[in-house]
Amino acid sequence: FRARDDVLDVEESSEALGKTAGKDQAQQKITFPAVYGLERSRQMAEEERRAAHAALALFGDRAERLRQIADFIVKRKA
């Protein structure tokens, strides 16, 4: 969640986010994009999504909702 949220703060408009975009950078917060860059931050979020899917494989269809949540967190636009 954190990596994706930090990326969205850089990429999306305030209107899309429903909060002030770029606020983290303006406050000089240590964020994933500030430390790793945007592309690597996106990759890290995707790696975590895949890891969540792998961890849930053991549960089969019973974990489908959890997989959907992981997908939503990483692929959301705002």
Biopython code that builds the backbone (N, CA, C, O; Angstrom):
import numpy as np
from Bio.PDB.StructureBuilder import StructureBuilder

atoms = [
    (1, "PHE", "N", (0.818, -1.196, 0.000)),
    (1, "PHE", "CA", (0.000, 0.000, 0.000)),
    (1, "PHE", "C", (0.862, 1.261, 0.000)),
    (1, "PHE", "O", (0.624, 2.184, -0.779)),
    (2, "ARG", "N", (1.845, 1.292, 0.861)),
    (2, "ARG", "CA", (2.626, 2.518, 1.036)),
    (2, "ARG", "C", (3.321, 2.938, -0.261)),
    (2, "ARG", "O", (3.276, 4.111, -0.632)),
    (3, "ALA", "N", (3.957, 2.001, -0.946)),
    (3, "ALA", "CA", (4.675, 2.337, -2.178)),
    (3, "ALA", "C", (3.716, 2.908, -3.215)),
    (3, "ALA", "O", (4.014, 3.922, -3.846)),
    (4, "ARG", "N", (2.564, 2.260, -3.393)),
    (4, "ARG", "CA", (1.599, 2.722, -4.400)),
    (4, "ARG", "C", (1.028, 4.086, -4.016)),
    (4, "ARG", "O", (0.885, 4.962, -4.869)),
    (5, "ASP", "N", (0.709, 4.263, -2.758)),
    (5, "ASP", "CA", (0.171, 5.539, -2.301)),
    (5, "ASP", "C", (1.173, 6.673, -2.532)),
    (5, "ASP", "O", (0.792, 7.772, -2.934)),
    (6, "ASP", "N", (2.439, 6.404, -2.279)),
    (6, "ASP", "CA", (3.477, 7.411, -2.513)),
    (6, "ASP", "C", (3.603, 7.742, -3.992)),
    (6, "ASP", "O", (3.790, 8.905, -4.351)),
    (7, "VAL", "N", (3.505, 6.737, -4.855)),
    (7, "VAL", "CA", (3.577, 6.962, -6.308)),
    (7, "VAL", "C", (2.389, 7.807, -6.756)),
    (7, "VAL", "O", (2.549, 8.747, -7.534)),
    (8, "LEU", "N", (1.210, 7.473, -6.267)),
    (8, "LEU", "CA", (0.022, 8.241, -6.640)),
    (8, "LEU", "C", (0.147, 9.700, -6.217)),
    (8, "LEU", "O", (-0.320, 10.587, -6.933)),
    (9, "ASP", "N", (0.757, 9.963, -5.089)),
    (9, "ASP", "CA", (0.939, 11.334, -4.617)),
    (9, "ASP", "C", (1.766, 12.144, -5.608)),
    (9, "ASP", "O", (1.595, 13.359, -5.712)),
    (10, "VAL", "N", (2.652, 11.488, -6.330)),
    (10, "VAL", "CA", (3.493, 12.164, -7.323)),
    (10, "VAL", "C", (2.773, 12.266, -8.666)),
    (10, "VAL", "O", (2.866, 13.295, -9.337)),
    (11, "GLU", "N", (2.062, 11.222, -9.065)),
    (11, "GLU", "CA", (1.525, 11.135, -10.421)),
    (11, "GLU", "C", (0.128, 11.725, -10.619)),
    (11, "GLU", "O", (-0.184, 12.207, -11.708)),
    (12, "GLU", "N", (-0.695, 11.694, -9.610)),
    (12, "GLU", "CA", (-2.093, 12.075, -9.789)),
    (12, "GLU", "C", (-2.377, 13.508, -9.358)),
    (12, "GLU", "O", (-1.600, 14.120, -8.626)),
    (13, "SER", "N", (-3.496, 14.024, -9.826)),
    (13, "SER", "CA", (-3.914, 15.378, -9.461)),
    (13, "SER", "C", (-4.592, 15.373, -8.097)),
    (13, "SER", "O", (-5.018, 14.326, -7.609)),
    (14, "SER", "N", (-4.686, 16.521, -7.502)),
    (14, "SER", "CA", (-5.382, 16.656, -6.222)),
    (14, "SER", "C", (-6.838, 16.235, -6.358)),
    (14, "SER", "O", (-7.395, 15.614, -5.453)),
    (15, "GLU", "N", (-7.456, 16.573, -7.487)),
    (15, "GLU", "CA", (-8.856, 16.214, -7.720)),
    (15, "GLU", "C", (-9.017, 14.697, -7.747)),
    (15, "GLU", "O", (-9.952, 14.166, -7.148)),
    (16, "ALA", "N", (-8.126, 14.001, -8.427)),
    (16, "ALA", "CA", (-8.215, 12.544, -8.530)),
    (16, "ALA", "C", (-7.967, 11.879, -7.180)),
    (16, "ALA", "O", (-8.607, 10.884, -6.842)),
    (17, "LEU", "N", (-7.043, 12.430, -6.420)),
    (17, "LEU", "CA", (-6.682, 11.835, -5.135)),
    (17, "LEU", "C", (-7.672, 12.165, -4.024)),
    (17, "LEU", "O", (-7.836, 11.392, -3.081)),
    (18, "GLY", "N", (-8.325, 13.303, -4.137)),
    (18, "GLY", "CA", (-9.189, 13.752, -3.059)),
    (18, "GLY", "C", (-8.398, 14.337, -1.898)),
    (18, "GLY", "O", (-8.913, 14.500, -0.792)),
    (19, "LYS", "N", (-7.156, 14.645, -2.168)),
    (19, "LYS", "CA", (-6.278, 15.299, -1.191)),
    (19, "LYS", "C", (-5.224, 16.060, -1.971)),
    (19, "LYS", "O", (-5.164, 15.942, -3.195)),
    (20, "THR", "N", (-4.411, 16.819, -1.308)),
    (20, "THR", "CA", (-3.400, 17.632, -1.980)),
    (20, "THR", "C", (-2.291, 16.767, -2.557)),
    (20, "THR", "O", (-1.553, 16.116, -1.818)),
    (21, "ALA", "N", (-2.178, 16.763, -3.870)),
    (21, "ALA", "CA", (-1.119, 16.021, -4.545)),
    (21, "ALA", "C", (0.213, 16.723, -4.320)),
    (21, "ALA", "O", (0.266, 17.949, -4.228)),
    (22, "GLY", "N", (1.281, 15.949, -4.233)),
    (22, "GLY", "CA", (2.610, 16.505, -4.070)),
    (22, "GLY", "C", (2.926, 16.982, -2.669)),
    (22, "GLY", "O", (3.987, 17.557, -2.426)),
    (23, "LYS", "N", (2.019, 16.748, -1.759)),
    (23, "LYS", "CA", (2.197, 17.210, -0.381)),
    (23, "LYS", "C", (3.412, 16.558, 0.288)),
    (23, "LYS", "O", (4.144, 17.211, 1.033)),
    (24, "ASP", "N", (3.618, 15.267, 0.015)),
    (24, "ASP", "CA", (4.758, 14.563, 0.619)),
    (24, "ASP", "C", (6.081, 15.204, 0.209)),
    (24, "ASP", "O", (6.960, 15.431, 1.041)),
    (25, "GLN", "N", (6.207, 15.490, -1.076)),
    (25, "GLN", "CA", (7.441, 16.099, -1.573)),
    (25, "GLN", "C", (7.610, 17.503, -1.006)),
    (25, "GLN", "O", (8.714, 17.893, -0.624)),
    (26, "ALA", "N", (6.520, 18.263, -0.953)),
    (26, "ALA", "CA", (6.584, 19.623, -0.424)),
    (26, "ALA", "C", (7.032, 19.624, 1.038)),
    (26, "ALA", "O", (7.706, 20.551, 1.489)),
    (27, "GLN", "N", (6.652, 18.581, 1.769)),
    (27, "GLN", "CA", (7.034, 18.479, 3.182)),
    (27, "GLN", "C", (8.345, 17.718, 3.367)),
    (27, "GLN", "O", (8.753, 17.424, 4.491)),
    (28, "GLN", "N", (8.990, 17.408, 2.260)),
    (28, "GLN", "CA", (10.273, 16.695, 2.248)),
    (28, "GLN", "C", (10.215, 15.382, 3.026)),
    (28, "GLN", "O", (11.147, 15.026, 3.747)),
    (29, "LYS", "N", (9.100, 14.674, 2.863)),
    (29, "LYS", "CA", (8.953, 13.383, 3.521)),
    (29, "LYS", "C", (9.784, 12.333, 2.799)),
    (29, "LYS", "O", (10.017, 12.433, 1.594)),
    (30, "ILE", "N", (10.219, 11.344, 3.528)),
    (30, "ILE", "CA", (10.935, 10.221, 2.933)),
    (30, "ILE", "C", (9.886, 9.257, 2.404)),
    (30, "ILE", "O", (9.183, 8.597, 3.169)),
    (31, "THR", "N", (9.793, 9.189, 1.080)),
    (31, "THR", "CA", (8.800, 8.345, 0.423)),
    (31, "THR", "C", (9.504, 7.340, -0.478)),
    (31, "THR", "O", (10.701, 7.461, -0.740)),
    (32, "PHE", "N", (8.764, 6.361, -0.944)),
    (32, "PHE", "CA", (9.350, 5.389, -1.870)),
    (32, "PHE", "C", (9.912, 6.081, -3.111)),
    (32, "PHE", "O", (11.063, 5.822, -3.463)),
    (33, "PRO", "N", (9.153, 6.954, -3.797)),
    (33, "PRO", "CA", (9.721, 7.620, -4.972)),
    (33, "PRO", "C", (10.935, 8.489, -4.653)),
    (33, "PRO", "O", (11.853, 8.588, -5.467)),
    (34, "ALA", "N", (10.950, 9.113, -3.486)),
    (34, "ALA", "CA", (12.089, 9.950, -3.118)),
    (34, "ALA", "C", (13.349, 9.117, -2.942)),
    (34, "ALA", "O", (14.448, 9.561, -3.275)),
    (35, "VAL", "N", (13.187, 7.918, -2.421)),
    (35, "VAL", "CA", (14.342, 7.055, -2.153)),
    (35, "VAL", "C", (14.706, 6.182, -3.356)),
    (35, "VAL", "O", (15.879, 6.054, -3.705)),
    (36, "TYR", "N", (13.687, 5.580, -3.988)),
    (36, "TYR", "CA", (13.933, 4.591, -5.045)),
    (36, "TYR", "C", (13.618, 5.076, -6.452)),
    (36, "TYR", "O", (14.006, 4.425, -7.422)),
    (37, "GLY", "N", (12.929, 6.196, -6.585)),
    (37, "GLY", "CA", (12.468, 6.656, -7.889)),
    (37, "GLY", "C", (11.110, 6.054, -8.207)),
    (37, "GLY", "O", (10.703, 5.059, -7.607)),
    (38, "LEU", "N", (10.411, 6.667, -9.158)),
    (38, "LEU", "CA", (9.058, 6.232, -9.489)),
    (38, "LEU", "C", (9.004, 4.818, -10.055)),
    (38, "LEU", "O", (8.208, 3.996, -9.602)),
    (39, "GLU", "N", (9.833, 4.539, -11.024)),
    (39, "GLU", "CA", (9.769, 3.221, -11.683)),
    (39, "GLU", "C", (10.068, 2.098, -10.705)),
    (39, "GLU", "O", (9.344, 1.103, -10.675)),
    (40, "ARG", "N", (11.102, 2.232, -9.916)),
    (40, "ARG", "CA", (11.436, 1.180, -8.946)),
    (40, "ARG", "C", (10.340, 1.059, -7.896)),
    (40, "ARG", "O", (10.053, -0.050, -7.444)),
    (41, "SER", "N", (9.726, 2.155, -7.497)),
    (41, "SER", "CA", (8.630, 2.106, -6.537)),
    (41, "SER", "C", (7.457, 1.321, -7.113)),
    (41, "SER", "O", (6.842, 0.515, -6.416)),
    (42, "ARG", "N", (7.148, 1.559, -8.391)),
    (42, "ARG", "CA", (6.085, 0.786, -9.055)),
    (42, "ARG", "C", (6.436, -0.699, -9.076)),
    (42, "ARG", "O", (5.590, -1.549, -8.798)),
    (43, "GLN", "N", (7.678, -1.001, -9.405)),
    (43, "GLN", "CA", (8.121, -2.400, -9.447)),
    (43, "GLN", "C", (8.010, -3.057, -8.074)),
    (43, "GLN", "O", (7.579, -4.205, -7.969)),
    (44, "MET", "N", (8.389, -2.352, -7.047)),
    (44, "MET", "CA", (8.333, -2.904, -5.692)),
    (44, "MET", "C", (6.892, -3.206, -5.282)),
    (44, "MET", "O", (6.624, -4.235, -4.661)),
    (45, "ALA", "N", (5.973, -2.321, -5.626)),
    (45, "ALA", "CA", (4.559, -2.565, -5.323)),
    (45, "ALA", "C", (4.071, -3.808, -6.059)),
    (45, "ALA", "O", (3.356, -4.633, -5.490)),
    (46, "GLU", "N", (4.455, -3.937, -7.311)),
    (46, "GLU", "CA", (4.063, -5.122, -8.099)),
    (46, "GLU", "C", (4.673, -6.397, -7.527)),
    (46, "GLU", "O", (4.010, -7.433, -7.485)),
    (47, "GLU", "N", (5.905, -6.335, -7.096)),
    (47, "GLU", "CA", (6.546, -7.503, -6.480)),
    (47, "GLU", "C", (5.792, -7.940, -5.222)),
    (47, "GLU", "O", (5.621, -9.135, -4.981)),
    (48, "GLU", "N", (5.349, -6.985, -4.434)),
    (48, "GLU", "CA", (4.583, -7.303, -3.223)),
    (48, "GLU", "C", (3.227, -7.906, -3.574)),
    (48, "GLU", "O", (2.756, -8.816, -2.891)),
    (49, "ARG", "N", (2.598, -7.402, -4.638)),
    (49, "ARG", "CA", (1.323, -7.965, -5.094)),
    (49, "ARG", "C", (1.503, -9.427, -5.495)),
    (49, "ARG", "O", (0.706, -10.287, -5.118)),
    (50, "ARG", "N", (2.539, -9.693, -6.252)),
    (50, "ARG", "CA", (2.819, -11.079, -6.667)),
    (50, "ARG", "C", (3.133, -11.969, -5.472)),
    (50, "ARG", "O", (2.712, -13.125, -5.429)),
    (51, "ALA", "N", (3.870, -11.436, -4.505)),
    (51, "ALA", "CA", (4.193, -12.205, -3.300)),
    (51, "ALA", "C", (2.913, -12.535, -2.525)),
    (51, "ALA", "O", (2.777, -13.632, -1.985)),
    (52, "ALA", "N", (1.988, -11.594, -2.473)),
    (52, "ALA", "CA", (0.708, -11.836, -1.796)),
    (52, "ALA", "C", (-0.051, -12.951, -2.502)),
    (52, "ALA", "O", (-0.599, -13.838, -1.848)),
    (53, "HIS", "N", (-0.089, -12.913, -3.829)),
    (53, "HIS", "CA", (-0.755, -13.973, -4.588)),
    (53, "HIS", "C", (-0.103, -15.328, -4.316)),
    (53, "HIS", "O", (-0.792, -16.330, -4.123)),
    (54, "ALA", "N", (1.202, -15.346, -4.303)),
    (54, "ALA", "CA", (1.918, -16.610, -4.051)),
    (54, "ALA", "C", (1.607, -17.141, -2.654)),
    (54, "ALA", "O", (1.389, -18.339, -2.477)),
    (55, "ALA", "N", (1.588, -16.260, -1.674)),
    (55, "ALA", "CA", (1.304, -16.683, -0.296)),
    (55, "ALA", "C", (-0.122, -17.201, -0.158)),
    (55, "ALA", "O", (-0.392, -18.072, 0.669)),
    (56, "LEU", "N", (-1.027, -16.672, -0.958)),
    (56, "LEU", "CA", (-2.430, -17.068, -0.880)),
    (56, "LEU", "C", (-2.762, -18.295, -1.719)),
    (56, "LEU", "O", (-3.858, -18.842, -1.598)),
    (57, "ALA", "N", (-1.841, -18.735, -2.563)),
    (57, "ALA", "CA", (-2.099, -19.877, -3.450)),
    (57, "ALA", "C", (-2.533, -21.116, -2.675)),
    (57, "ALA", "O", (-3.380, -21.879, -3.140)),
    (58, "LEU", "N", (-1.971, -21.309, -1.529)),
    (58, "LEU", "CA", (-2.287, -22.452, -0.669)),
    (58, "LEU", "C", (-3.786, -22.541, -0.356)),
    (58, "LEU", "O", (-4.313, -23.633, -0.141)),
    (59, "PHE", "N", (-4.459, -21.408, -0.332)),
    (59, "PHE", "CA", (-5.866, -21.367, 0.050)),
    (59, "PHE", "C", (-6.830, -21.473, -1.124)),
    (59, "PHE", "O", (-8.046, -21.501, -0.932)),
    (60, "GLY", "N", (-6.295, -21.532, -2.329)),
    (60, "GLY", "CA", (-7.131, -21.706, -3.514)),
    (60, "GLY", "C", (-8.179, -20.618, -3.660)),
    (60, "GLY", "O", (-7.924, -19.441, -3.406)),
    (61, "ASP", "N", (-9.374, -21.044, -4.080)),
    (61, "ASP", "CA", (-10.459, -20.097, -4.334)),
    (61, "ASP", "C", (-10.935, -19.369, -3.082)),
    (61, "ASP", "O", (-11.522, -18.291, -3.178)),
    (62, "ARG", "N", (-10.692, -19.938, -1.930)),
    (62, "ARG", "CA", (-11.139, -19.300, -0.683)),
    (62, "ARG", "C", (-10.453, -17.953, -0.463)),
    (62, "ARG", "O", (-10.969, -17.118, 0.279)),
    (63, "ALA", "N", (-9.324, -17.733, -1.082)),
    (63, "ALA", "CA", (-8.571, -16.487, -0.891)),
    (63, "ALA", "C", (-8.764, -15.502, -2.045)),
    (63, "ALA", "O", (-8.037, -14.515, -2.151)),
    (64, "GLU", "N", (-9.735, -15.770, -2.897)),
    (64, "GLU", "CA", (-9.929, -14.903, -4.063)),
    (64, "GLU", "C", (-10.154, -13.446, -3.662)),
    (64, "GLU", "O", (-9.599, -12.545, -4.292)),
    (65, "ARG", "N", (-10.937, -13.205, -2.651)),
    (65, "ARG", "CA", (-11.199, -11.825, -2.225)),
    (65, "ARG", "C", (-9.916, -11.138, -1.762)),
    (65, "ARG", "O", (-9.723, -9.950, -2.022)),
    (66, "LEU", "N", (-9.052, -11.862, -1.091)),
    (66, "LEU", "CA", (-7.776, -11.282, -0.646)),
    (66, "LEU", "C", (-6.878, -10.966, -1.842)),
    (66, "LEU", "O", (-6.170, -9.959, -1.839)),
    (67, "ARG", "N", (-6.908, -11.819, -2.858)),
    (67, "ARG", "CA", (-6.137, -11.532, -4.083)),
    (67, "ARG", "C", (-6.681, -10.277, -4.763)),
    (67, "ARG", "O", (-5.916, -9.454, -5.265)),
    (68, "GLN", "N", (-7.995, -10.137, -4.777)),
    (68, "GLN", "CA", (-8.616, -8.955, -5.379)),
    (68, "GLN", "C", (-8.214, -7.686, -4.628)),
    (68, "GLN", "O", (-7.984, -6.643, -5.240)),
    (69, "ILE", "N", (-8.133, -7.780, -3.324)),
    (69, "ILE", "CA", (-7.715, -6.619, -2.529)),
    (69, "ILE", "C", (-6.277, -6.244, -2.852)),
    (69, "ILE", "O", (-5.964, -5.065, -3.020)),
    (70, "ALA", "N", (-5.401, -7.238, -2.940)),
    (70, "ALA", "CA", (-4.003, -6.974, -3.293)),
    (70, "ALA", "C", (-3.911, -6.315, -4.677)),
    (70, "ALA", "O", (-3.142, -5.374, -4.875)),
    (71, "ASP", "N", (-4.698, -6.817, -5.622)),
    (71, "ASP", "CA", (-4.712, -6.246, -6.967)),
    (71, "ASP", "C", (-5.189, -4.799, -6.940)),
    (71, "ASP", "O", (-4.595, -3.925, -7.572)),
    (72, "PHE", "N", (-6.260, -4.559, -6.205)),
    (72, "PHE", "CA", (-6.807, -3.207, -6.114)),
    (72, "PHE", "C", (-5.789, -2.228, -5.544)),
    (72, "PHE", "O", (-5.606, -1.132, -6.075)),
    (73, "ILE", "N", (-5.136, -2.622, -4.471)),
    (73, "ILE", "CA", (-4.172, -1.737, -3.820)),
    (73, "ILE", "C", (-3.073, -1.313, -4.790)),
    (73, "ILE", "O", (-2.697, -0.142, -4.828)),
    (74, "VAL", "N", (-2.562, -2.249, -5.563)),
    (74, "VAL", "CA", (-1.412, -1.968, -6.429)),
    (74, "VAL", "C", (-1.821, -1.335, -7.759)),
    (74, "VAL", "O", (-1.050, -0.573, -8.342)),
    (75, "LYS", "N", (-3.012, -1.639, -8.238)),
    (75, "LYS", "CA", (-3.408, -1.153, -9.566)),
    (75, "LYS", "C", (-4.336, 0.054, -9.530)),
    (75, "LYS", "O", (-4.727, 0.570, -10.577)),
    (76, "ARG", "N", (-4.689, 0.504, -8.333)),
    (76, "ARG", "CA", (-5.625, 1.633, -8.248)),
    (76, "ARG", "C", (-5.011, 2.894, -8.848)),
    (76, "ARG", "O", (-3.791, 3.053, -8.895)),
    (77, "LYS", "N", (-5.872, 3.769, -9.295)),
    (77, "LYS", "CA", (-5.429, 5.011, -9.932)),
    (77, "LYS", "C", (-5.504, 6.201, -8.987)),
    (77, "LYS", "O", (-4.828, 7.207, -9.201)),
    (78, "ALA", "N", (-6.303, 6.096, -7.964)),
    (78, "ALA", "CA", (-6.397, 7.194, -6.993)),
    (78, "ALA", "C", (-6.955, 6.672, -5.689)),
    (78, "ALA", "O", (-7.115, 7.434, -4.736)),
]
sb = StructureBuilder()
sb.init_structure("model")
sb.init_model(0)
sb.init_chain("A")
sb.init_seg("    ")
for serial, (resi, resn, name, xyz) in enumerate(atoms, 1):
    if name == "N":
        sb.init_residue(resn, " ", resi, " ")
    sb.init_atom(name, np.array(xyz, "f"), 0.0, 1.0, " ", f" {name:<3s}", serial, name[0])
structure = sb.get_structure()
